[in-house]
Amino acid sequence: MIDSCGCNIKRVYASDFLMRRLFRQSKPPKDYKKLGDAEVQGRHFSIYYKPPLELAYTSNECPLVIITLEALCEAFKDRRLKTNNAVDLLKEIRGFQVNELSQQTAQELVKILEKSSLLS
């Protein structure tokens, strides 16, 4: 993964995804198409897409949602995200306990991407 200044980064630990937020936006990004909104246990997020493989999101400041969305947006960009492996990808994050909130967030993201025909 390469950040906005061209530096190679590797996010392995849960804290890495909180410290280096590459896909989170404070407001809806320009030149991106809104794919959908979701709410999981009172936490809201919106997903945006820009071809060929750029995802972005806006969300509440919930660390579990941020880690989940950052990891899965990165996996989507790297073409590792499939309809049936989202939770498994989260389990690879060191120091991250996959719980009901992160599982539901992953499921909602996958539903939005499937509905938009970006995942099969």
OpenMM code with the backbone's topology and positions (N, CA, C; nanometers):
from openmm import Vec3, app, unit

residues = "MET ILE ASP SER CYS GLY CYS ASN ILE LYS ARG VAL TYR ALA SER ASP PHE LEU MET ARG ARG LEU PHE ARG GLN SER LYS PRO PRO LYS ASP TYR LYS LYS LEU GLY ASP ALA GLU VAL GLN GLY ARG HIS PHE SER ILE TYR TYR LYS PRO PRO LEU GLU LEU ALA TYR THR SER ASN GLU CYS PRO LEU VAL ILE ILE THR LEU GLU ALA LEU CYS GLU ALA PHE LYS ASP ARG ARG LEU LYS THR ASN ASN ALA VAL ASP LEU LEU LYS GLU ILE ARG GLY PHE GLN VAL ASN GLU LEU SER GLN GLN THR ALA GLN GLU LEU VAL LYS ILE LEU GLU LYS SER SER LEU LEU SER".split()
positions = [
    Vec3(0.0848, -0.1168, 0.0000),
    Vec3(0.0000, 0.0000, 0.0000),
    Vec3(0.0896, 0.1233, 0.0000),
    Vec3(0.0517, 0.2228, -0.0770),
    Vec3(0.1275, 0.3476, -0.0877),
    Vec3(0.0383, 0.4620, -0.0424),
    Vec3(0.0886, 0.5494, 0.0440),
    Vec3(0.0085, 0.6618, 0.0918),
    Vec3(0.0140, 0.7792, -0.0062),
    Vec3(-0.0482, 0.8903, 0.0309),
    Vec3(-0.0618, 1.0045, -0.0599),
    Vec3(0.0712, 1.0686, -0.0990),
    Vec3(0.1752, 1.0527, -0.0171),
    Vec3(0.3055, 1.1125, -0.0525),
    Vec3(0.3962, 1.0135, -0.1245),
    Vec3(0.3468, 0.8923, -0.1505),
    Vec3(0.4241, 0.7944, -0.2249),
    Vec3(0.5064, 0.6995, -0.1397),
    Vec3(0.4901, 0.7088, -0.0081),
    Vec3(0.5641, 0.6201, 0.0819),
    Vec3(0.4965, 0.4835, 0.0894),
    Vec3(0.5788, 0.3806, 0.0896),
    Vec3(0.5291, 0.2447, 0.1053),
    Vec3(0.4950, 0.2225, 0.2522),
    Vec3(0.3737, 0.1753, 0.2795),
    Vec3(0.3376, 0.1473, 0.4171),
    Vec3(0.2799, 0.0074, 0.4280),
    Vec3(0.2997, -0.0518, 0.5416),
    Vec3(0.2431, -0.1838, 0.5693),
    Vec3(0.1741, -0.1742, 0.7044),
    Vec3(0.0425, -0.1896, 0.7017),
    Vec3(-0.0346, -0.1832, 0.8254),
    Vec3(-0.0610, -0.3260, 0.8718),
    Vec3(-0.0117, -0.3589, 0.9893),
    Vec3(-0.0207, -0.4943, 1.0435),
    Vec3(-0.1037, -0.4969, 1.1710),
    Vec3(-0.0834, -0.3982, 1.2574),
    Vec3(-0.1490, -0.3940, 1.3878),
    Vec3(-0.2740, -0.3064, 1.3815),
    Vec3(-0.3675, -0.3308, 1.4731),
    Vec3(-0.4904, -0.2523, 1.4788),
    Vec3(-0.4598, -0.1033, 1.4905),
    Vec3(-0.3596, -0.0685, 1.5701),
    Vec3(-0.3243, 0.0724, 1.5881),
    Vec3(-0.2741, 0.1359, 1.4587),
    Vec3(-0.2148, 0.0562, 1.3697),
    Vec3(-0.1685, 0.1084, 1.2410),
    Vec3(-0.2847, 0.1643, 1.1592),
    Vec3(-0.3994, 0.0970, 1.1664),
    Vec3(-0.5162, 0.1397, 1.0893),
    Vec3(-0.5797, 0.2657, 1.1472),
    Vec3(-0.5617, 0.2882, 1.2772),
    Vec3(-0.6117, 0.4113, 1.3388),
    Vec3(-0.5174, 0.5281, 1.3146),
    Vec3(-0.3876, 0.5006, 1.3167),
    Vec3(-0.2878, 0.6070, 1.3001),
    Vec3(-0.2779, 0.6556, 1.1555),
    Vec3(-0.2864, 0.5643, 1.0601),
    Vec3(-0.2724, 0.5984, 0.9178),
    Vec3(-0.4026, 0.5688, 0.8467),
    Vec3(-0.4924, 0.6627, 0.8497),
    Vec3(-0.6225, 0.6453, 0.7855),
    Vec3(-0.6104, 0.6903, 0.6406),
    Vec3(-0.6132, 0.5947, 0.5509),
    Vec3(-0.5931, 0.6244, 0.4093),
    Vec3(-0.7238, 0.6397, 0.3316),
    Vec3(-0.8321, 0.5867, 0.3843),
    Vec3(-0.9572, 0.5848, 0.3092),
    Vec3(-1.0671, 0.6691, 0.3734),
    Vec3(-1.0487, 0.7136, 0.4958),
    Vec3(-1.1514, 0.7899, 0.5665),
    Vec3(-1.1498, 0.9347, 0.5202),
    Vec3(-1.2693, 0.9880, 0.4986),
    Vec3(-1.2866, 1.1271, 0.4577),
    Vec3(-1.3726, 1.1983, 0.5615),
    Vec3(-1.3467, 1.3258, 0.5836),
    Vec3(-1.4277, 1.4012, 0.6793),
    Vec3(-1.5609, 1.4447, 0.6185),
    Vec3(-1.5641, 1.4571, 0.4861),
    Vec3(-1.6880, 1.4889, 0.4155),
    Vec3(-1.6894, 1.4091, 0.2858),
    Vec3(-1.8041, 1.3987, 0.2211),
    Vec3(-1.8100, 1.3203, 0.0970),
    Vec3(-1.7048, 1.3671, -0.0043),
    Vec3(-1.6230, 1.2741, -0.0536),
    Vec3(-1.5150, 1.3124, -0.1457),
    Vec3(-1.5670, 1.3489, -0.2844),
    Vec3(-1.5015, 1.4480, -0.3450),
    Vec3(-1.5357, 1.4868, -0.4819),
    Vec3(-1.4867, 1.3794, -0.5780),
    Vec3(-1.5480, 1.3701, -0.6922),
    Vec3(-1.5121, 1.2744, -0.7976),
    Vec3(-1.5372, 1.1293, -0.7580),
    Vec3(-1.6068, 1.1047, -0.6485),
    Vec3(-1.6430, 0.9700, -0.6061),
    Vec3(-1.7945, 0.9551, -0.6143),
    Vec3(-1.8397, 0.8368, -0.6469),
    Vec3(-1.9828, 0.8065, -0.6513),
    Vec3(-2.0223, 0.7431, -0.5178),
    Vec3(-2.1303, 0.7900, -0.4606),
    Vec3(-2.1780, 0.7312, -0.3356),
    Vec3(-2.2445, 0.5976, -0.3660),
    Vec3(-2.1962, 0.4928, -0.2994),
    Vec3(-2.2516, 0.3594, -0.3206),
    Vec3(-2.3623, 0.3263, -0.2224),
    Vec3(-2.3515, 0.3769, -0.1017),
    Vec3(-2.4549, 0.3460, -0.0036),
    Vec3(-2.4188, 0.3876, 0.1367),
    Vec3(-2.5204, 0.3780, 0.2239),
    Vec3(-2.5070, 0.4103, 0.3654),
    Vec3(-2.5415, 0.2859, 0.4462),
    Vec3(-2.4877, 0.2794, 0.5655),
    Vec3(-2.5224, 0.1693, 0.6550),
    Vec3(-2.5176, 0.2187, 0.7988),
    Vec3(-2.5922, 0.1490, 0.8829),
    Vec3(-2.5892, 0.1743, 1.0260),
    Vec3(-2.5775, 0.0405, 1.0961),
    Vec3(-2.4796, 0.0309, 1.1837),
    Vec3(-2.4570, -0.0910, 1.2611),
    Vec3(-2.4478, -0.0518, 1.4082),
    Vec3(-2.5409, -0.0989, 1.4864),
    Vec3(-2.5430, -0.0715, 1.6300),
    Vec3(-2.5266, 0.0777, 1.6605),
    Vec3(-2.5966, 0.1614, 1.5846),
    Vec3(-2.5938, 0.3054, 1.6075),
    Vec3(-2.4768, 0.3792, 1.5448),
    Vec3(-2.3875, 0.3082, 1.4779),
    Vec3(-2.2748, 0.3719, 1.4092),
    Vec3(-2.3058, 0.3806, 1.2604),
    Vec3(-2.2893, 0.4996, 1.2059),
    Vec3(-2.3222, 0.5245, 1.0657),
    Vec3(-2.1953, 0.5306, 0.9817),
    Vec3(-2.2050, 0.4829, 0.8570),
    Vec3(-2.0969, 0.5051, 0.7612),
    Vec3(-2.1531, 0.5064, 0.6206),
    Vec3(-2.0810, 0.5746, 0.5328),
    Vec3(-2.1158, 0.5832, 0.3914),
    Vec3(-1.9952, 0.5402, 0.3108),
    Vec3(-2.0211, 0.4729, 0.1998),
    Vec3(-1.9146, 0.4211, 0.1145),
    Vec3(-1.9194, 0.4932, -0.0205),
    Vec3(-1.8016, 0.5296, -0.0708),
    Vec3(-1.7865, 0.6003, -0.1978),
    Vec3(-1.6879, 0.5238, -0.2861),
    Vec3(-1.7053, 0.5399, -0.4176),
    Vec3(-1.6219, 0.4647, -0.5123),
    Vec3(-1.5766, 0.5536, -0.6267),
    Vec3(-1.4512, 0.5317, -0.6668),
    Vec3(-1.3948, 0.5986, -0.7840),
    Vec3(-1.3174, 0.4924, -0.8615),
    Vec3(-1.3521, 0.4714, -0.9887),
    Vec3(-1.2818, 0.3689, -1.0678),
    Vec3(-1.1333, 0.4011, -1.0796),
    Vec3(-1.0466, 0.2994, -1.0880),
    Vec3(-1.0829, 0.1593, -1.1032),
    Vec3(-1.1033, 0.0863, -0.9709),
    Vec3(-1.0277, 0.1154, -0.8653),
    Vec3(-1.0402, 0.0390, -0.7401),
    Vec3(-1.0291, 0.1265, -0.6162),
    Vec3(-1.0774, 0.2485, -0.6214),
    Vec3(-1.0642, 0.3408, -0.5084),
    Vec3(-1.1931, 0.3459, -0.4273),
    Vec3(-1.1843, 0.3069, -0.3008),
    Vec3(-1.2955, 0.3242, -0.2083),
    Vec3(-1.2598, 0.4332, -0.1091),
    Vec3(-1.3615, 0.4993, -0.0579),
    Vec3(-1.3462, 0.5961, 0.0497),
    Vec3(-1.4705, 0.5843, 0.1361),
    Vec3(-1.4621, 0.6352, 0.2578),
    Vec3(-1.5782, 0.6290, 0.3457),
    Vec3(-1.5816, 0.7486, 0.4388),
    Vec3(-1.6998, 0.7790, 0.4871),
    Vec3(-1.7197, 0.8722, 0.5967),
    Vec3(-1.7852, 0.7917, 0.7078),
    Vec3(-1.7512, 0.8234, 0.8324),
    Vec3(-1.8082, 0.7460, 0.9425),
    Vec3(-1.8004, 0.8228, 1.0727),
    Vec3(-1.8657, 0.7656, 1.1739),
    Vec3(-1.8511, 0.8132, 1.3109),
    Vec3(-1.7075, 0.7865, 1.3544),
    Vec3(-1.6692, 0.8387, 1.4673),
    Vec3(-1.5341, 0.8184, 1.5219),
    Vec3(-1.5258, 0.6928, 1.6077),
    Vec3(-1.5844, 0.5849, 1.5650),
    Vec3(-1.5780, 0.4596, 1.6392),
    Vec3(-1.4544, 0.3822, 1.5939),
    Vec3(-1.3603, 0.3556, 1.6827),
    Vec3(-1.2367, 0.2871, 1.6435),
    Vec3(-1.2591, 0.1509, 1.5766),
    Vec3(-1.3561, 0.0743, 1.6229),
    Vec3(-1.3813, -0.0574, 1.5628),
    Vec3(-1.4300, -0.0455, 1.4181),
    Vec3(-1.5167, 0.0512, 1.3945),
    Vec3(-1.5667, 0.0728, 1.2578),
    Vec3(-1.4538, 0.1231, 1.1684),
    Vec3(-1.3728, 0.2141, 1.2188),
    Vec3(-1.2616, 0.2692, 1.1401),
    Vec3(-1.1617, 0.1598, 1.1037),
    Vec3(-1.1212, 0.0790, 1.2004),
    Vec3(-1.0264, -0.0294, 1.1721),
    Vec3(-1.0847, -0.1257, 1.0700),
    Vec3(-1.2109, -0.1625, 1.0889),
    Vec3(-1.2767, -0.2556, 0.9968),
    Vec3(-1.2822, -0.1999, 0.8555),
    Vec3(-1.3279, -0.0764, 0.8413),
    Vec3(-1.3408, -0.0174, 0.7075),
    Vec3(-1.2046, 0.0078, 0.6435),
    Vec3(-1.1077, 0.0547, 0.7201),
    Vec3(-0.9732, 0.0765, 0.6652),
    Vec3(-0.9152, -0.0543, 0.6115),
    Vec3(-0.9252, -0.1601, 0.6908),
    Vec3(-0.8684, -0.2890, 0.6500),
    Vec3(-0.9381, -0.3440, 0.5258),
    Vec3(-1.0690, -0.3330, 0.5209),
    Vec3(-1.1421, -0.3904, 0.4073),
    Vec3(-1.1317, -0.3030, 0.2820),
    Vec3(-1.1217, -0.1725, 0.2976),
    Vec3(-1.0980, -0.0860, 0.1805),
    Vec3(-0.9597, -0.1145, 0.1221),
    Vec3(-0.8620, -0.1374, 0.2090),
    Vec3(-0.7276, -0.1720, 0.1624),
    Vec3(-0.7290, -0.3067, 0.0904),
    Vec3(-0.8002, -0.4036, 0.1458),
    Vec3(-0.8103, -0.5361, 0.0834),
    Vec3(-0.8813, -0.5263, -0.0521),
    Vec3(-0.9819, -0.4386, -0.0620),
    Vec3(-1.0517, -0.4188, -0.1892),
    Vec3(-0.9554, -0.3621, -0.2932),
    Vec3(-0.8790, -0.2630, -0.2539),
    Vec3(-0.7834, -0.2006, -0.3469),
    Vec3(-0.6776, -0.3011, -0.3922),
    Vec3(-0.6365, -0.3896, -0.3011),
    Vec3(-0.5373, -0.4921, -0.3333),
    Vec3(-0.5994, -0.6158, -0.3992),
    Vec3(-0.7295, -0.6100, -0.4234),
    Vec3(-0.8053, -0.7202, -0.4864),
    Vec3(-0.8050, -0.8485, -0.4041),
    Vec3(-0.7984, -0.8340, -0.2730),
    Vec3(-0.8022, -0.9505, -0.1847),
    Vec3(-0.9402, -0.9713, -0.1239),
    Vec3(-1.0265, -0.8695, -0.1283),
    Vec3(-1.1586, -0.8786, -0.0679),
    Vec3(-1.2535, -0.9542, -0.1591),
    Vec3(-1.3157, -1.0573, -0.1051),
    Vec3(-1.4178, -1.1364, -0.1748),
    Vec3(-1.5427, -1.1366, -0.0881),
    Vec3(-1.6529, -1.1854, -0.1429),
    Vec3(-1.7783, -1.1837, -0.0677),
    Vec3(-1.7731, -1.2686, 0.0585),
    Vec3(-1.6905, -1.3702, 0.0603),
    Vec3(-1.6921, -1.4637, 0.1730),
    Vec3(-1.5684, -1.4573, 0.2629),
    Vec3(-1.4792, -1.3612, 0.2444),
    Vec3(-1.3570, -1.3616, 0.3257),
    Vec3(-1.3356, -1.2354, 0.4090),
    Vec3(-1.4344, -1.1491, 0.4194),
    Vec3(-1.4154, -1.0218, 0.4897),
    Vec3(-1.3767, -1.0426, 0.6362),
    Vec3(-1.4462, -1.1289, 0.7063),
    Vec3(-1.4154, -1.1510, 0.8482),
    Vec3(-1.2787, -1.2173, 0.8638),
    Vec3(-1.2448, -1.3079, 0.7737),
    Vec3(-1.1129, -1.3717, 0.7789),
    Vec3(-1.0010, -1.2692, 0.7621),
    Vec3(-1.0216, -1.1710, 0.6761),
    Vec3(-0.9214, -1.0651, 0.6583),
    Vec3(-0.9048, -0.9842, 0.7869),
    Vec3(-1.0149, -0.9610, 0.8567),
    Vec3(-1.0071, -0.8871, 0.9840),
    Vec3(-0.9307, -0.9658, 1.0896),
    Vec3(-0.9441, -1.0975, 1.0857),
    Vec3(-0.8758, -1.1819, 1.1841),
    Vec3(-0.7240, -1.1795, 1.1656),
    Vec3(-0.6772, -1.1358, 1.0501),
    Vec3(-0.5331, -1.1264, 1.0242),
    Vec3(-0.4692, -1.0039, 1.0909),
    Vec3(-0.5499, -0.9098, 1.1357),
    Vec3(-0.4980, -0.7873, 1.1969),
    Vec3(-0.4515, -0.8190, 1.3387),
    Vec3(-0.3253, -0.7946, 1.3656),
    Vec3(-0.2704, -0.8219, 1.4984),
    Vec3(-0.3236, -0.7198, 1.5990),
    Vec3(-0.3637, -0.7718, 1.7134),
    Vec3(-0.4143, -0.6849, 1.8193),
    Vec3(-0.5581, -0.6422, 1.8006),
    Vec3(-0.6292, -0.7045, 1.7082),
    Vec3(-0.7685, -0.6692, 1.6813),
    Vec3(-0.8582, -0.7870, 1.7148),
    Vec3(-0.9519, -0.7638, 1.8033),
    Vec3(-1.0476, -0.8665, 1.8431),
    Vec3(-1.1724, -0.8493, 1.7574),
    Vec3(-1.1975, -0.9442, 1.6701),
    Vec3(-1.3174, -0.9393, 1.5861),
    Vec3(-1.4372, -0.9675, 1.6756),
    Vec3(-1.5326, -0.8760, 1.6752),
    Vec3(-1.6528, -0.8931, 1.7558),
    Vec3(-1.7764, -0.8736, 1.6686),
    Vec3(-1.8921, -0.8715, 1.7304),
    Vec3(-2.0172, -0.8606, 1.6565),
    Vec3(-2.0248, -0.7308, 1.5754),
    Vec3(-1.9779, -0.6211, 1.6328),
    Vec3(-1.9810, -0.4930, 1.5620),
    Vec3(-1.8942, -0.4966, 1.4368),
    Vec3(-1.7730, -0.5477, 1.4475),
    Vec3(-1.6849, -0.5526, 1.3302),
    Vec3(-1.7376, -0.6518, 1.2253),
    Vec3(-1.7948, -0.7627, 1.2696),
    Vec3(-1.8524, -0.8588, 1.1747),
    Vec3(-1.9700, -0.7982, 1.0994),
    Vec3(-2.0580, -0.7298, 1.1717),
    Vec3(-2.1736, -0.6672, 1.1071),
    Vec3(-2.1316, -0.5540, 1.0136),
    Vec3(-2.0297, -0.4783, 1.0541),
    Vec3(-1.9785, -0.3712, 0.9682),
    Vec3(-1.9226, -0.4301, 0.8391),
    Vec3(-1.8474, -0.5380, 0.8505),
    Vec3(-1.7923, -0.6058, 0.7323),
    Vec3(-1.9047, -0.6566, 0.6426),
    Vec3(-2.0072, -0.7146, 0.7018),
    Vec3(-2.1199, -0.7659, 0.6237),
    Vec3(-2.1917, -0.6537, 0.5497),
    Vec3(-2.2101, -0.5407, 0.6162),
    Vec3(-2.2774, -0.4270, 0.5520),
    Vec3(-2.1941, -0.3713, 0.4366),
    Vec3(-2.0632, -0.3623, 0.4560),
    Vec3(-1.9763, -0.3150, 0.3478),
    Vec3(-1.9850, -0.4096, 0.2280),
    Vec3(-1.9783, -0.5386, 0.2533),
    Vec3(-1.9868, -0.6366, 0.1443),
    Vec3(-2.1211, -0.6252, 0.0724),
    Vec3(-2.2311, -0.6052, 0.1467),
    Vec3(-2.3638, -0.5892, 0.0846),
    Vec3(-2.3658, -0.4684, -0.0082),
    Vec3(-2.3072, -0.3578, 0.0374),
    Vec3(-2.3040, -0.2357, -0.0453),
    Vec3(-2.2237, -0.2611, -0.1726),
    Vec3(-2.1098, -0.3274, -0.1614),
    Vec3(-2.0249, -0.3547, -0.2779),
    Vec3(-2.0913, -0.4542, -0.3719),
    Vec3(-2.1595, -0.5542, -0.3183),
    Vec3(-2.2321, -0.6504, -0.4027),
    Vec3(-2.3461, -0.5830, -0.4771),
    Vec3(-2.4204, -0.5001, -0.4061),
    Vec3(-2.5330, -0.4281, -0.4665),
    Vec3(-2.4857, -0.3390, -0.5824),
    Vec3(-2.3649, -0.2874, -0.5703),
    Vec3(-2.3067, -0.2013, -0.6734),
    Vec3(-2.2306, -0.2813, -0.7797),
    Vec3(-2.2355, -0.4140, -0.7704),
    Vec3(-2.1688, -0.5050, -0.8641),
    Vec3(-2.0169, -0.4898, -0.8635),
    Vec3(-1.9596, -0.4529, -0.7505),
    Vec3(-1.8143, -0.4416, -0.7388),
    Vec3(-1.7516, -0.5670, -0.6773),
    Vec3(-1.8355, -0.6500, -0.6163),
    Vec3(-1.7921, -0.7785, -0.5610),
    Vec3(-1.8843, -0.8860, -0.6117),
    Vec3(-1.8295, -1.0028, -0.6301),
    Vec3(-1.9147, -1.1150, -0.6718),
    Vec3(-1.8752, -1.2392, -0.5956),
] * unit.nanometer
topology = app.Topology()
chain = topology.addChain("A")
for resn in residues:
    res = topology.addResidue(resn, chain)
    for name in ("N", "CA", "C"):
        topology.addAtom(name, app.Element.getBySymbol(name[0]), res)
